[in-house]
């Protein structure tokens, strides 16, 4: 047998709280990271779960309490049955003592008329008790004088239970024996005896023997079901009776020592193995007289399983309602997400709303309002786009017209120069007009490039390619190498300055430098160093360069002017006259916003008067060796892009 352990939750000490705290923090961290990705359906489900979780927890606590309550009720039932059976057994024994006291007052017994007493006793006992109960009278020396178990007239033996006889006579009061073996019946019985004194003063013991099976009917009557076991044990913890009966159990002593609860308490319940080895709960109650014990044992599964079943049913219903809530939440969330999905489709295809305004009905008042607002905003946006496109078309028309008029102005200047050359001012004038026309063509090409990019920022590589375009398509194209690199964009003023500078470099290289001979080549490379960009012009294989020029020509003055005016205050141009050819480097800070690079002295692109009049690369670089005529760029009309005619362009 083992005592019942204390029930209740038990929390470990040490690292358990820290581990639980770490798990809670980990779960909270995961939830905070995953929360932005939770859909509306999940969030609605979480709302249902969050509202149901306290109820679920409450029901779980209630289920635990119900389990404990049912178990306690089953244990109390066992204790109540033990008390009741103990009271029944005690009343039965008191009834037998009452019968003995009535018989002890009879004159037949006091006068020694034992035969007559025998007849009266048999009749009285048979009326009140069973036929197995016997009456006997014993003298103080142990000689039986009356024994209803022995036929009349036969000699009676000496009693073997002298200890009980002595206890009754010496105490002078009624007593009940423990389980003994009857002297005559040789069966397990117990005796109820009282002291009696005859008229002659002899001390006698009047007793009644009772079969152990006499308690079986009472035990069966109070047994709840066939799995319960009720027992009666005497003062020596020997089984007197048990229901259900086990073979060889009656008369056998219980395992010693008895549980501490039985030894120290009048009644109680503890957890122990039943007589058949089944784990169970054993309730006990002591009789007041004699020191017998009544036990009511119930299998532990009969206590726990019903309690668990009741708790499980409660939890099952709670979970069923939770699942039902989640299903309903899913259905409700679908009625919310479906309009949102319709609204999303409308937002991704606003023109559909314009074609069919009825699609703004989504099925949810809030999303209907959003859809209507989207419809109005989309209609307004489409109208604004239409007006903006019209404005852009007008602006493009104006830009094209301005560009055309600017080209016409350049063409007019070009025509005036040609007309002046025809007036017969000499060969030097015609050479000037040709150079001047080429420079005007370069300026027009820069104007075309910037117009194509809406006068916005443009990449350096495109500027260089456009500036050298007249020399890239002919025989010199393979001798001009452009190094590819990731380069920044620059402002329109910077782009125009670079194009004009590279036009001057290419023109002089064609006349006097590396492009003037078939074996010469030019490499143009650019790179970025911090916030500044560098563009280098490197000539190789051309005529030998004797050294720096003795004076600055027109091209030099033009590049210095462009650098100072258009590339920026921190811009610089360097020229090195290497024996293998000219190396020119332009270093400046790229500017996206063209308004940042402004001329410091109010000069404009049209201020050609500030440019030097004379000078050419031939003055700086020695004799001229030109590219073959077929490879040289041809002068073209700046207005109509036709071969140069010498007259102002009249295209509108």
C-alpha positions in Angstrom: 0.0 0.0 0.0 1.1 3.5 -0.7 -0.2 6.9 0.4 -2.0 9.2 -2.0 0.4 11.8 -3.5 -0.6 15.5 -3.2 -2.3 16.8 -6.2 -1.8 20.1 -8.0 0.6 21.8 -10.4 4.3 21.6 -9.5 6.8 24.0 -11.0 10.5 23.1 -11.1 13.0 25.5 -9.8 16.3 26.4 -11.2 16.5 27.1 -14.9 12.9 26.4 -15.8 11.6 30.0 -15.5 14.5 31.3 -17.5 13.8 28.7 -20.3 10.1 29.5 -20.3 10.9 33.3 -20.5 13.3 32.7 -23.4 10.7 30.6 -25.2 8.1 33.4 -24.7 10.5 36.0 -26.0 11.4 33.9 -29.0 7.7 33.4 -29.8 7.1 37.1 -29.5 10.0 37.9 -31.7 8.8 35.5 -34.4 5.2 36.9 -34.2 6.5 40.5 -34.5 8.5 39.6 -37.6 5.7 37.5 -39.2 2.9 39.9 -38.3 3.3 42.3 -41.3 2.9 39.3 -43.6 -0.3 38.0 -42.1 -3.3 38.2 -44.4 -6.6 39.5 -43.4 -8.0 36.0 -43.0 -5.3 35.0 -40.7 -5.8 38.1 -38.6 -9.5 37.5 -38.4 -8.8 33.9 -37.3 -6.3 35.3 -34.8 -9.0 37.6 -33.5 -11.3 34.7 -33.0 -8.6 32.7 -31.4 -7.6 35.6 -29.1 -11.2 36.0 -28.0 -11.7 32.3 -27.6 -8.3 31.6 -25.9 -9.3 33.0 -22.5 -12.5 30.9 -22.7 -10.5 27.9 -23.7 -8.1 28.4 -20.9 -11.0 28.9 -18.5 -12.6 25.7 -19.6 -9.3 23.9 -19.4 -8.9 25.1 -15.8 -12.5 24.2 -15.2 -11.9 20.7 -16.7 -8.9 20.2 -14.3 -11.1 21.4 -11.4 -13.9 19.1 -12.6 -11.5 16.2 -12.8 -10.3 17.0 -9.2 -13.9 17.4 -8.0 -15.1 14.2 -9.6 -12.1 12.3 -8.2 -12.8 13.8 -4.8 -16.4 12.9 -5.0 -15.6 9.3 -5.9 -13.2 9.1 -3.0 -15.8 10.6 -0.7 -18.3 8.1 -2.0 -15.9 5.3 -1.0 -15.4 6.8 2.4 -19.2 7.2 2.8 -19.7 3.5 1.9 -17.0 2.5 4.4 -18.7 4.5 7.1 -22.1 3.1 6.2 -21.0 -0.5 6.2 -19.2 0.0 9.5 -22.3 1.4 11.0 -24.4 -1.6 9.6 -21.9 -4.1 11.0 -21.8 -2.3 14.3 -25.6 -2.3 14.6 -25.7 -6.0 13.7 -23.3 -6.8 16.5 -25.2 -4.6 18.9 -28.4 -6.5 18.0 -26.7 -9.7 18.8 -25.5 -8.3 22.1 -29.1 -7.2 22.8 -30.4 -10.8 22.2 -27.7 -12.2 24.5 -28.6 -9.7 27.2 -32.2 -10.8 27.0 -31.3 -14.4 27.2 -29.0 -13.7 30.1 -31.9 -12.5 32.2 -33.9 -15.7 31.8 -34.5 -17.7 35.0 -33.8 -21.0 33.2 -30.2 -20.0 32.8 -29.8 -18.6 36.3 -31.5 -21.7 37.8 -29.3 -24.0 35.8 -32.1 -25.5 33.7 -29.9 -25.6 30.6 -32.2 -27.9 28.5 -35.1 -25.6 28.8 -32.8 -22.6 28.2 -31.5 -24.4 25.0 -35.0 -24.6 23.6 -35.8 -21.0 24.2 -32.5 -19.8 22.9 -32.7 -21.8 19.7 -36.2 -20.4 19.0 -35.2 -16.8 19.7 -32.0 -16.9 17.6 -33.7 -18.6 14.7 -36.3 -15.8 14.7 -33.8 -13.0 14.6 -30.8 -14.5 12.9 -29.7 -17.3 10.6 -29.6 -21.0 11.2 -25.8 -20.9 11.2 -25.7 -18.8 14.4 -25.3 -20.8 17.6 -25.7 -20.1 21.3 -23.4 -21.6 23.9 -22.8 -21.3 27.6 -19.3 -21.9 29.1 -18.1 -22.2 32.6 -15.1 -20.3 33.9 -13.0 -23.5 33.5 -13.8 -23.8 29.8 -16.4 -26.5 30.0 -19.3 -25.9 27.6 -22.7 -26.3 29.2 -24.9 -25.4 26.2 -24.0 -25.5 22.5 -26.8 -25.4 20.0 -24.4 -26.6 17.3 -24.3 -30.0 19.1 -27.4 -32.2 19.1 -29.1 -32.4 22.5 -27.8 -35.2 24.8 -24.3 -35.5 23.3 -21.4 -34.6 25.5 -20.0 -31.1 25.0 -16.2 -30.4 24.6 -14.0 -28.0 26.4 -13.7 -24.6 24.6 -10.5 -23.8 22.8 -11.0 -20.1 22.9 -10.0 -19.6 26.5 -8.5 -16.2 25.9 -11.9 -14.8 24.8 -13.6 -16.5 27.8 -11.1 -15.0 30.2 -11.4 -11.6 28.7 -15.2 -11.6 29.0 -15.2 -12.9 32.6 -12.4 -10.7 33.8 -13.8 -7.5 32.2 -17.3 -8.2 33.4 -18.8 -6.6 30.2 -19.8 -7.7 26.7 -17.0 -8.4 24.3 -16.7 -9.4 20.6 -13.9 -11.7 19.5 -11.7 -11.5 16.5 -11.9 -14.2 13.9 -11.4 -17.6 15.4 -11.8 -21.3 14.5 -14.9 -22.8 16.1 -14.4 -25.6 18.6 -17.2 -27.7 17.2 -17.7 -26.4 13.6 -14.0 -26.1 12.8 -14.9 -23.0 10.7 -13.9 -19.4 10.8 -16.3 -17.6 13.1 -16.4 -14.8 15.6 -18.1 -14.8 19.0 -20.2 -12.2 20.8 -20.2 -12.9 24.6 -21.5 -11.5 27.8 -20.8 -12.5 31.5 -23.7 -14.1 33.4 -23.9 -15.1 37.0 -26.1 -18.0 38.2 -28.2 -18.1 41.3 -25.5 -20.1 42.9 -22.9 -17.4 42.2 -21.1 -19.3 39.4 -19.7 -17.1 36.6 -20.7 -18.2 33.1 -20.2 -16.7 29.6 -23.2 -16.6 27.4 -22.0 -16.3 23.8 -23.3 -16.4 20.2 -21.1 -17.6 17.4 -21.6 -16.1 13.9 -20.5 -17.3 10.6 -18.3 -14.9 8.6 -20.7 -15.2 5.6 -23.3 -13.4 7.6 -21.9 -10.0 6.5 -21.9 -10.8 2.8 -25.5 -9.7 2.2 -24.9 -6.3 3.8 -21.7 -5.9 1.8 -23.5 -6.7 -1.5 -26.3 -4.3 -0.7 -23.9 -1.4 -0.3 -21.6 -2.3 -3.1 -22.0 0.3 -6.0 -21.0 -2.0 -8.8 -19.2 -5.2 -9.4 -15.8 -3.5 -9.6 -15.9 -2.2 -6.0 -14.6 -4.4 -3.2 -16.0 -4.2 0.4 -14.2 -5.9 3.3 -14.5 -6.4 7.0 -11.3 -7.0 9.0 -10.9 -7.8 12.7 -8.7 -6.2 15.2 -5.7 -8.3 14.0 -6.3 -7.1 10.4 -7.5 -10.5 9.4 -10.2 -10.7 6.7 -13.6 -11.6 8.1 -15.6 -11.0 5.0 -15.0 -9.7 1.4 -17.3 -9.0 -1.5 -16.4 -10.1 -4.1 -15.0 -13.2 -2.4 -11.5 -14.3 -3.2 -10.4 -17.9 -2.6 -8.4 -18.3 0.6 -8.7 -14.7 1.6 -11.0 -15.0 4.6 -8.9 -15.8 7.6 -5.8 -14.4 6.0 -4.0 -11.4 7.5 -3.5 -8.3 5.6 0.1 -7.3 4.7 1.9 -5.8 7.6 2.5 -3.3 8.7 -0.8 -1.6 8.1 -0.7 1.8 6.4 0.0 4.7 8.6 -3.4 6.2 7.9 -5.2 3.2 9.3 -3.1 3.1 12.4 -3.4 6.8 13.2 -6.8 7.8 11.9 -10.4 6.7 12.7 -11.3 6.9 9.1 -9.8 8.1 5.8 -8.8 7.1 2.3 -5.4 6.3 0.7 -4.1 5.0 -2.5 -3.1 1.3 -2.5 -3.3 -1.9 -4.3 -6.5 -3.9 -3.8 -6.5 -7.5 -2.5 -6.5 -8.7 -6.1 -3.5 -6.5 -7.0 -5.5 -3.8 -8.9 -4.3 -0.2 -8.2 -7.1 1.6 -6.4 -8.3 3.9 -3.7 -9.1 2.3 -0.3 -11.4 4.0 2.2 -11.6 2.7 5.7 -13.6 3.3 8.9 -13.0 1.8 12.4 -15.8 0.3 14.5 -16.1 1.7 18.0 -16.4 -1.8 19.5 -14.8 -4.1 18.6 -11.6 -2.7 16.9 -12.6 -3.9 13.6 -12.0 -2.2 10.2 -14.4 -1.8 7.3 -12.8 -1.0 3.9 -14.3 0.1 0.6 -11.9 -0.2 -2.3 -12.5 1.1 -5.8 -10.1 0.7 -8.8 -8.2 3.8 -9.6 -9.4 3.7 -13.2 -13.0 3.9 -12.0 -12.2 7.1 -10.3 -9.9 8.7 -12.9 -11.6 7.6 -16.1 -15.0 9.1 -15.4 -13.4 12.3 -14.2 -11.2 12.3 -17.3 -14.2 11.6 -19.5 -16.1 14.5 -18.1 -13.1 16.8 -18.5 -12.5 15.5 -22.0 -16.2 16.1 -23.0 -15.9 19.7 -21.6 -12.7 20.3 -23.5 -14.1 18.7 -26.7 -17.1 21.0 -26.7 -14.9 24.0 -26.1 -12.6 23.0 -29.0 -15.6 22.3 -31.2 -16.9 25.8 -30.6 -13.4 27.2 -31.2 -13.2 25.4 -34.6 -16.7 26.6 -35.4 -15.7 30.1 -34.6 -12.6 29.8 -36.9 -14.8 28.4 -39.7 -17.3 31.3 -39.3 -14.3 33.7 -39.1 -13.0 32.3 -42.4 -16.4 32.7 -44.0 -16.7 36.3 -42.7 -13.1 37.1 -43.7 -13.9 35.9 -47.2 -16.8 38.4 -47.3 -14.2 41.0 -46.5 -11.3 39.8 -48.7 -13.4 39.2 -51.7 -14.4 42.9 -52.1 -10.8 43.9 -51.3 -9.6 41.6 -54.1 -12.1 43.1 -56.5 -10.9 46.6 -55.4 -7.3 45.4 -56.1 -8.2 44.3 -59.6 -9.9 47.6 -60.2 -6.9 49.5 -59.0 -4.6 47.5 -61.3 -6.9 48.2 -64.3 -8.4 51.6 -63.7 -9.4 52.0 -67.3 -11.9 49.2 -66.7 -13.6 51.4 -64.1 -13.9 54.2 -66.7 -15.4 51.9 -69.2 -17.9 50.4 -66.8 -18.6 52.4 -63.6 -20.9 49.7 -62.3 -17.9 47.6 -61.3 -17.4 50.0 -58.4 -20.0 47.9 -56.5 -17.7 45.5 -54.6 -20.1 44.1 -52.1 -18.8 46.0 -49.0 -19.8 49.6 -48.2 -16.3 50.6 -47.2 -14.7 49.2 -50.3 -17.5 50.7 -52.4 -16.6 54.1 -51.1 -12.9 53.4 -51.9 -13.9 52.2 -55.4 -16.0 55.4 -56.0 -13.1 57.5 -54.8 -10.8 55.5 -57.1 -13.2 56.0 -60.0 -13.3 59.8 -59.5 -9.5 60.0 -59.0 -8.9 57.8 -62.1 -11.2 59.8 -64.2 -9.5 63.0 -63.0 -6.0 61.5 -63.6 -6.9 60.4 -67.1 -8.2 63.8 -67.8 -5.0 65.4 -66.4 -2.9 63.0 -68.5 -4.8 64.0 -71.6 -4.3 67.6 -70.9 -0.6 66.9 -70.0 -0.1 65.1 -73.3 -1.7 67.9 -75.1 0.6 70.4 -73.4 3.6 68.2 -74.1 2.7 67.9 -77.8 2.4 71.7 -77.9 5.7 72.0 -76.1 7.4 69.6 -78.4 6.0 71.5 -81.4 7.3 74.8 -79.9 10.7 73.1 -79.2 10.9 71.8 -82.7 9.9 75.2 -84.1 12.5 76.9 -81.9 15.1 74.3 -83.0 14.3 74.8 -86.6 14.5 78.6 -86.2 17.8 78.3 -84.4 19.1 76.1 -87.3 17.7 78.7 -89.7 19.7 81.4 -87.9 22.9 79.3 -88.1 22.1 78.6 -91.8 21.7 82.3 -92.4 25.0 83.0 -90.8 26.5 80.2 -92.9 24.9 81.6 -96.1 26.2 85.1 -95.3 29.7 83.7 -94.9 29.4 81.9 -98.3 28.1 84.9 -100.0 30.9 87.0 -98.6 33.4 84.4 -99.9 31.9 84.7 -103.4 32.6 88.4 -103.4 36.2 87.6 -104.2 38.1 88.4 -101.0 40.7 85.8 -101.8 41.7 82.3 -100.8 42.2 83.1 -97.1 38.6 84.2 -96.9 37.3 81.0 -98.4 39.4 78.9 -96.0 38.0 80.9 -93.1 34.4 80.3 -94.4 35.0 76.6 -94.6 36.4 76.4 -91.1 33.6 78.6 -89.8 31.0 76.4 -91.5 32.4 73.3 -89.9 32.3 74.8 -86.5 28.7 75.9 -87.1 27.9 72.3 -88.1 29.4 71.0 -84.9 27.3 73.5 -82.9 24.2 72.4 -84.8 25.0 68.8 -84.1 25.3 69.5 -80.4 22.0 71.3 -80.6 20.3 68.3 -82.3 21.7 65.9 -79.7 20.4 68.0 -76.8 17.1 68.5 -78.5 16.7 64.7 -78.9 17.3 64.4 -75.1 14.8 67.2 -74.3 17.7 69.4 -73.1 18.1 67.0 -70.1 21.2 65.4 -68.6 23.1 63.2 -71.0 25.8 60.6 -70.7 29.4 61.5 -71.5 29.9 58.6 -73.8 26.9 59.8 -76.0 28.4 63.3 -76.1 31.8 62.0 -77.3 30.2 59.7 -79.8 28.1 62.5 -81.2 31.0 64.9 -81.4 33.1 62.5 -83.3 30.3 61.1 -85.4 31.5 62.9 -88.7 34.8 61.0 -88.4 33.4 57.7 -87.2 31.6 56.7 -90.4 34.4 57.0 -92.9 37.8 55.5 -93.3 39.0 57.1 -90.1 36.3 55.4 -88.1 38.4 52.3 -87.3 41.3 54.5 -86.1 39.2 56.3 -83.4 38.9 54.1 -80.4 36.3 54.9 -77.7 36.9 53.1 -74.4 33.7 51.9 -72.8 33.2 52.7 -69.1 30.3 53.4 -66.7 30.2 57.2 -66.9 28.0 59.8 -65.2 25.6 62.1 -67.0 26.3 65.8 -67.5 24.4 69.0 -68.0 23.5 70.2 -71.5 25.9 73.2 -71.3 28.7 70.8 -70.4 27.7 68.4 -73.2 27.7 71.2 -75.8 31.2 72.4 -74.7 32.6 68.9 -74.9 31.2 68.4 -78.4 32.7 71.6 -79.7 36.1 70.8 -78.0 36.2 67.3 -79.6 35.2 68.7 -82.9 38.2 71.0 -82.8 40.5 68.2 -81.7 39.3 65.9 -84.5 39.5 68.6 -87.1 43.1 69.5 -86.2 44.0 65.8 -85.9 42.6 65.3 -89.4 44.7 68.1 -90.8 47.9 67.9 -88.9 47.8 65.1 -86.3 47.3 61.3 -86.1 44.3 61.2 -88.4 46.3 62.9 -91.2 48.3 59.7 -91.9 46.9 56.2 -92.6 48.9 54.6 -89.7 47.7 57.1 -87.1 45.0 56.5 -84.5 43.2 58.3 -81.7 42.0 56.8 -78.4 39.3 58.6 -76.3 38.9 57.3 -72.8 37.0 58.6 -69.8 36.9 57.7 -66.2 35.7 59.0 -62.8 37.9 60.0 -60.0 35.9 60.8 -56.9 33.4 63.5 -57.8 35.3 64.5 -61.0 35.2 63.0 -64.5 38.2 63.0 -66.8 38.0 62.7 -70.6 41.3 62.1 -72.4 42.2 62.5 -76.1 45.3 60.5 -77.0 46.9 60.6 -80.5 49.4 57.9 -81.6 51.2 57.2 -84.9 50.9 60.6 -86.4 53.6 62.9 -87.6 56.3 63.7 -85.1 55.5 66.5 -82.8 58.5 68.9 -82.4 57.1 70.4 -79.2 54.6 72.9 -77.8 53.4 75.6 -80.3 54.9 79.0 -80.2 51.5 80.7 -80.0 47.9 79.8 -79.2 45.6 79.2 -82.1 41.9 79.5 -82.5 41.2 75.9 -81.2 43.3 76.5 -78.1 41.4 79.7 -77.3 38.1 78.0 -78.0 38.7 75.1 -75.6 40.0 77.3 -72.9 37.0 79.6 -73.3 34.6 76.6 -73.2 36.2 75.1 -70.1 36.1 78.4 -68.2 32.5 79.2 -69.3 30.6 75.9 -69.6 32.3 73.0 -67.8 32.4 74.7 -64.4 34.6 76.7 -62.1 36.7 73.7 -61.1 37.2 72.5 -64.7 40.6 72.3 -66.3 42.1 71.3 -69.6 45.7 70.2 -70.0 47.6 69.5 -73.2 50.8 67.6 -73.5 52.7 67.6 -76.8 54.3 64.1 -76.7 56.6 63.0 -79.5 53.9 60.4 -80.5 51.1 62.9 -80.6 48.9 65.3 -78.6 47.4 64.2 -75.3 44.6 66.5 -74.1 42.7 65.9 -70.8 39.4 67.6 -69.7 38.8 67.4 -66.0 35.5 68.7 -64.5 32.7 67.9 -62.1 29.6 66.4 -63.8 26.5 68.4 -63.1 23.0 67.0 -63.7 21.2 70.3 -63.2 22.3 72.6 -66.1 21.4 75.7 -64.1 24.4 75.0 -61.8 26.9 75.7 -64.6 26.4 79.3 -65.6 28.9 81.6 -67.2 30.5 83.8 -64.7 30.7 86.9 -66.9 27.2 86.8 -68.6 28.5 85.2 -71.7 26.1 83.1 -73.8 26.6 80.5 -76.5 25.8 83.1 -79.1 28.6 85.4 -77.9 30.9 84.5 -80.7 32.5 87.9 -80.7 34.4 86.8 -77.5 36.1 84.0 -79.5 39.5 84.8 -81.0 39.5 85.6 -84.7 42.6 84.1 -86.0 44.7 81.1 -85.5 44.4 77.5 -86.5 45.9 74.2 -85.5 48.2 74.4 -88.5 50.0 77.4 -86.8 50.6 75.2 -83.8 51.4 71.8 -85.3 53.4 72.4 -88.4 52.7 71.1 -92.0 49.3 69.6 -92.9 48.7 66.0 -94.0 45.0 65.6 -94.5 42.7 62.6 -94.6 41.8 61.7 -98.2 39.0 63.8 -99.5 36.5 60.9 -99.5 37.0 60.4 -95.8 36.6 64.0 -94.7 33.3 65.2 -93.3 31.3 67.1 -95.9 29.7 70.4 -94.9 25.9 70.2 -94.9 23.0 72.7 -94.6 22.2 73.2 -91.0 18.5 73.7 -91.6 17.5 71.0 -94.1 20.4 68.6 -93.6 21.1 68.7 -97.4 24.5 69.2 -99.0 25.7 72.8 -98.4 24.1 75.1 -100.9 25.3 78.4 -99.7 21.8 79.9 -99.4 19.6 80.3 -96.3 17.4 77.3 -95.7 13.8 78.1 -96.5 12.2 74.9 -95.0 9.4 75.7 -92.6 
